[in-house]
């Protein structure tokens, strides 16, 4: 997702930099394909940058915030990760304590592509939010300003992620019940019902969840924390996260 969003910004005429230190050959290949500028020092990465975009598995959001704060970046810092209120507040404290301004963000949809529908939810101070919205204008990433309160974009992203990812994990559990009792074909035959399309691709779904569980489970952990902060029961979401960890091995 990060590389693809970066590529969209490159296509709109922006210079998008990435830090090569400690990254894999696969990351380097994606960055090269998208036309991103490779740098080896963090100071060079943020020097005179219009903004820093943090878009990654949420378990690393705090680490990246601390890295950027460590070089006293003074611009706009966009945290586009699905974070719980307490986590986002800590990110905000770190980056703004070093001189930056936080914009809360969240990406909904697939990595941007033709025929896709990728939204970038934004919330926070009006000026920086409009700055980010203007930067992605004309790309296949559609900015959606959801409010002026930091946390609203993350909440909107989390609500959609809980629905979308949650139904996939539930479908994998339904498949397990059916498999134990030898009725997988009966379950799959119901895939033509409205909203039941996932039942027609259960094997592919399980394989996909096994491949994404390492990053989806921490996302659901953050959603569970959001629910607990709101005084809601997070037990079901915790169970979904545990299921993803089991599938991912």
C-alpha positions as CSV (number, residue, x, y, z in Angstrom):
1,X,0.0,0.0,0.0
2,X,2.7,2.5,0.9
3,X,4.7,1.9,-2.3
4,X,1.6,2.2,-4.4
5,X,0.4,5.4,-2.8
6,X,3.9,6.8,-3.2
7,X,3.8,5.9,-6.9
8,X,0.5,7.8,-7.3
9,X,2.2,10.9,-5.8
10,X,5.1,10.4,-8.2
11,X,2.7,10.3,-11.1
12,X,1.3,13.6,-9.9
13,X,4.7,15.2,-10.2
14,X,5.9,14.9,-6.6
15,X,9.3,13.7,-5.4
16,X,8.7,10.8,-3.0
17,X,11.6,9.6,-0.9
18,X,12.1,6.3,0.9
19,X,14.7,5.2,3.4
20,X,16.7,2.1,2.3
21,X,18.4,1.4,5.5
22,X,17.5,-2.0,6.9
23,X,14.9,-2.7,4.2
24,X,14.6,-5.8,2.0
25,X,15.3,-6.4,-1.6
26,X,11.5,-6.7,-2.1
27,X,11.0,-3.3,-0.7
28,X,13.7,-1.9,-2.9
29,X,12.1,-3.5,-6.0
30,X,8.7,-2.0,-5.2
31,X,10.2,1.4,-4.6
32,X,12.1,1.3,-7.9
33,X,9.0,0.2,-9.8
34,X,7.0,3.2,-8.4
35,X,9.8,5.7,-9.2
36,X,10.5,6.5,-5.5
37,X,13.8,8.3,-4.6
38,X,16.2,6.1,-2.6
39,X,18.0,7.7,0.3
40,X,20.2,6.1,3.0
41,X,20.1,8.8,5.8
42,X,16.9,9.8,7.7
43,X,18.0,13.4,7.8
44,X,18.1,13.5,4.0
45,X,14.7,11.8,3.8
46,X,12.9,14.6,5.7
47,X,15.0,17.6,4.7
48,X,12.7,20.2,3.3
49,X,9.9,17.6,2.8
50,X,6.4,19.0,2.5
51,X,5.1,16.1,4.6
52,X,6.0,12.7,6.1
53,X,3.6,9.9,5.4
54,X,3.5,7.0,7.8
55,X,1.6,4.2,6.2
56,X,2.5,0.7,7.5
57,X,1.4,-2.1,9.8
58,X,0.2,-0.4,12.9
59,X,2.6,-2.2,15.3
60,X,5.4,0.0,13.8
61,X,3.6,3.4,13.9
62,X,5.2,4.4,17.2
63,X,8.7,3.4,16.1
64,X,8.5,5.5,12.9
65,X,7.1,8.5,14.8
66,X,10.1,8.4,17.2
67,X,12.5,8.1,14.3
68,X,11.1,11.2,12.6
69,X,10.9,13.1,15.9
70,X,14.5,12.3,16.6
71,X,15.6,14.4,13.6
72,X,13.3,17.3,14.7
73,X,11.1,17.3,11.5
74,X,9.1,20.5,11.6
75,X,6.5,19.9,8.9
76,X,3.3,18.0,8.4
77,X,3.3,14.4,9.7
78,X,0.5,12.2,8.4
79,X,-0.2,9.1,10.4
80,X,-2.3,7.0,8.1
81,X,-2.4,3.9,10.3
82,X,-5.5,2.5,12.0
83,X,-4.6,3.4,15.5
84,X,-6.5,3.3,18.8
85,X,-7.0,6.7,20.5
86,X,-4.3,6.1,23.1
87,X,-1.8,5.0,20.5
88,X,-2.6,8.0,18.3
89,X,-2.3,10.4,21.2
90,X,1.2,9.0,21.9
91,X,2.2,9.4,18.3
92,X,0.9,13.0,18.3
93,X,2.7,13.8,21.5
94,X,6.0,12.5,20.1
95,X,5.9,14.2,16.6
96,X,4.4,17.5,17.8
97,X,6.8,17.6,20.7
98,X,9.6,17.7,18.1
99,X,8.0,20.5,16.1
100,X,5.7,18.8,13.5
101,X,2.0,19.0,13.0
102,X,0.0,15.8,13.0
103,X,-2.7,15.0,10.5
104,X,-4.7,11.9,11.3
105,X,-5.3,9.6,8.3
106,X,-6.6,6.2,7.3
107,X,-6.7,4.4,3.9
108,X,-9.8,2.4,2.9
109,X,-9.8,0.2,-0.1
110,X,-7.1,-1.6,-2.1
111,X,-3.8,-0.2,-3.2
112,X,-4.7,2.4,-5.8
113,X,-5.3,1.0,-9.3
114,X,-7.6,1.5,-12.3
115,X,-11.1,0.5,-11.4
116,X,-10.4,0.5,-7.7
117,X,-11.7,2.8,-5.0
118,X,-9.1,4.0,-2.6
119,X,-10.0,6.7,0.0
120,X,-7.6,8.6,2.2
121,X,-9.6,9.7,5.3
122,X,-8.1,12.9,6.8
123,X,-8.8,14.7,10.1
124,X,-7.0,17.5,12.0
125,X,-6.1,21.1,11.6
126,X,-7.7,22.7,8.5
127,X,-4.6,24.0,6.8
128,X,-2.4,20.8,7.0
129,X,-5.4,18.6,6.1
130,X,-6.0,20.7,3.0
131,X,-2.3,20.5,2.2
132,X,-2.5,16.7,2.2
133,X,-5.7,16.6,0.2
134,X,-4.2,18.9,-2.4
135,X,-1.1,16.7,-2.8
136,X,-3.2,13.6,-3.6
137,X,-5.6,15.4,-5.9
138,X,-5.5,14.1,-9.4
139,X,-4.3,10.7,-8.3
140,X,-6.2,7.5,-7.8
141,X,-6.2,8.2,-4.1
142,X,-9.4,10.2,-3.2
143,X,-9.1,12.5,-0.1
144,X,-12.0,12.4,2.2
145,X,-12.0,15.0,5.0
146,X,-14.0,13.5,7.9
147,X,-13.5,16.1,10.5
148,X,-11.3,18.5,12.4
149,X,-10.7,16.3,15.4
150,X,-7.5,14.1,15.4
151,X,-8.8,10.5,15.8
152,X,-11.8,10.8,13.5
153,X,-10.0,9.5,10.4
154,X,-8.5,6.6,12.4
155,X,-11.9,5.8,13.8
156,X,-13.6,5.8,10.4
157,X,-10.9,3.5,9.0
158,X,-11.2,1.2,12.0
159,X,-14.9,0.9,11.7
160,X,-14.6,-0.1,8.0
161,X,-11.7,-2.4,8.7
162,X,-13.7,-4.2,11.5
163,X,-16.5,-4.8,9.1
164,X,-14.5,-5.8,6.1
165,X,-11.7,-7.8,7.7
166,X,-14.0,-9.2,10.4
167,X,-16.3,-10.8,7.9
168,X,-13.4,-12.5,6.1
169,X,-12.1,-14.0,9.4
170,X,-15.7,-15.1,10.3
171,X,-16.0,-16.7,6.8
172,X,-12.8,-18.7,7.5
173,X,-14.3,-19.9,10.8
174,X,-17.5,-20.9,9.0
175,X,-15.4,-22.9,6.6
176,X,-13.7,-24.7,9.4
177,X,-17.1,-25.8,10.9
178,X,-18.2,-27.0,7.5
179,X,-14.9,-28.9,6.8
180,X,-15.1,-30.7,10.2
181,X,-18.5,-32.0,9.3
182,X,-17.9,-32.7,5.6
183,X,-20.3,-30.1,4.3
184,X,-18.0,-27.5,2.7
185,X,-19.6,-27.9,-0.7
186,X,-23.0,-27.2,0.9
187,X,-21.7,-24.0,2.5
188,X,-20.0,-22.9,-0.8
189,X,-23.2,-23.4,-2.7
190,X,-24.8,-20.5,-0.7
191,X,-22.3,-18.1,-2.2
192,X,-24.9,-16.7,-4.7
193,X,-26.9,-15.2,-1.8
194,X,-26.4,-11.4,-1.4
195,X,-23.4,-10.7,0.8
196,X,-22.3,-14.3,0.9
197,X,-19.8,-14.1,-2.0
198,X,-16.9,-15.0,0.2
199,X,-18.3,-18.5,0.7
200,X,-17.4,-19.2,-3.0
201,X,-13.7,-18.7,-2.5
202,X,-13.0,-20.3,0.9
203,X,-9.7,-21.9,0.0
204,X,-8.3,-18.7,-1.4
205,X,-9.6,-16.7,1.5
206,X,-7.8,-18.9,4.0
207,X,-4.6,-18.7,2.1
208,X,-4.9,-14.9,1.9
209,X,-5.5,-14.6,5.6
210,X,-2.5,-16.7,6.4
211,X,-0.4,-14.3,4.4
212,X,-1.8,-11.1,5.9
213,X,-2.5,-12.2,9.5
214,X,0.9,-10.8,10.7
215,X,-0.3,-7.3,9.9
216,X,-4.1,-7.6,10.2
217,X,-4.0,-9.1,13.7
218,X,-2.2,-6.0,15.2
219,X,-4.8,-3.8,13.4
220,X,-7.6,-5.7,15.1
221,X,-5.7,-5.3,18.4
222,X,-5.9,-1.6,17.9
223,X,-9.6,-1.8,17.1
224,X,-10.1,-3.8,20.3
225,X,-8.3,-1.1,22.2
226,X,-10.6,1.5,20.6
227,X,-13.7,-0.4,21.7
228,X,-12.4,-0.8,25.3
229,X,-11.7,2.9,25.4
230,X,-15.3,3.5,24.4
231,X,-16.5,1.1,27.1
232,X,-17.6,-1.5,24.6
233,X,-17.0,-5.2,24.7
234,X,-13.9,-6.0,22.7
235,X,-13.9,-9.8,23.2
236,X,-15.2,-10.7,19.8
237,X,-12.5,-8.6,18.1
238,X,-9.8,-10.1,20.3
239,X,-10.9,-13.5,19.2
240,X,-10.7,-12.5,15.5
241,X,-7.2,-11.2,16.0
242,X,-6.2,-14.5,17.7
243,X,-7.7,-16.4,14.8
244,X,-5.5,-14.4,12.3
245,X,-2.4,-15.1,14.4
246,X,-3.2,-18.8,14.3
247,X,-3.7,-18.7,10.5
248,X,-0.4,-16.9,10.1
249,X,1.4,-19.3,12.2
